[in-house]
């Protein structure tokens, strides 16, 4: 499981949403560069099941690599599909390369109530 503990201090917030600096983007790209995609978007495109699976993986892993099959690219481009998925999962689109894209969503910290 990949962690970005050293990159988190560079993340800033702007108007309610997280903004990632160039340094953090480079670290995410370096971490996910050698890994295989964990999600494949099929010919149906970005269905509710795919978006649900991506959001589950983002909650546990913080960042994922996804690949879009060529059959899904009949009507839309890769960037359009990736931005739609990023908006629906409330994550940040880091990079689109060919048919592959990277998504990042900062983990929510669990608050422990003390008495």
N, C-alpha and C positions, 0 to 999 in steps of 0.2 A: 504494500500500500504506500502511495506516495504522499509525502508531507512537504509543505512549504513553510516550515517554521521560520526559517531565516528570511523569507521574503515578505512575511506578513506586515512588518512595521512600515513597509514602503507603500502599502495600500492606503489610499485616502478616500474620503467620502465627499461627494458633491451632489447636493440637492436630493438627498435621500437614497442615492444609489452608489455603489462602490465603483471607484475608478482605479484601474491598475496602471502602474507606471511601466515604463519601457523595460526597466530592470527586472521587474517581476514577470513580464511577458517573456523575456528571454529565458528566465529560469523555468517557467512552465513548458516552453517549447523544448528546452534541453531535457527535462524530465520525461516528457511524453514522446520524444523523438524516436526512441528505439522500441517503444511498446507497440503492440498490435491494437487495432481498434477494438473497443469493447461493445460497441453498438453498430449495427448495420441497418440503414434505412432502406427498405425494400421498395418494390414497384408501386405500392400504395401511397408512398410518400410519408409525410409526418402525421401518422395517425395518433389517436389518443393513447393507444397501447405503447407506441414508441416513445411518446413524450412522457408517459408515466414511468417507463423503464429508465429513461434518461434522468428524470428528476430523482428517482430512487438511488441511482448510481452516484449522482452529484451529492446527495445527502451523505453518503457513506465515504466517497472517495475524494471529494472536493474538486476534482478535475477529471475529464474523460476525453477520449479520442473516439470519434465516430466517423463512419464511412458511408457514403451514399452510393448505392448501386447505380449503374448506368441506366437501368430500366426506369428508375425514378426521375431521371433528368429529361423526360420527354417534353414536359411543358415548362419547367422552371430551371433556373440555374442553381448551382451548388450554394452560392452565397445567399440567395433568396431563401432557400430551404433552411440553411443554417441560422440565419437571422430570425426566421419564424420560430424555430425550435428554441433559440436562446431567449426570445421574448416570452414564450409560453412557459418555459421552465424557470424564468427569472434569473438567468445566469448571464455571464459575459462571454461573448464570442472572442476568442483570442486570435485565431488564425484560420484561414481557409486555404488549403493547398490541394489543387486538383479536385478530387472527390472526397477529400478528408478534411475534417474540421475539429478544432479543439474548443472545449467549453470549460469554464471555471465558475464555481459558485462557492463563496466563502462559507465555511461551516458555521452553524449557529452554536454558540456556547450554551450549555445547559446551566441554568441558574439554580443554585442550591439555596433553599430558604433556611436561614438559621434562626433559631429561637432564643 
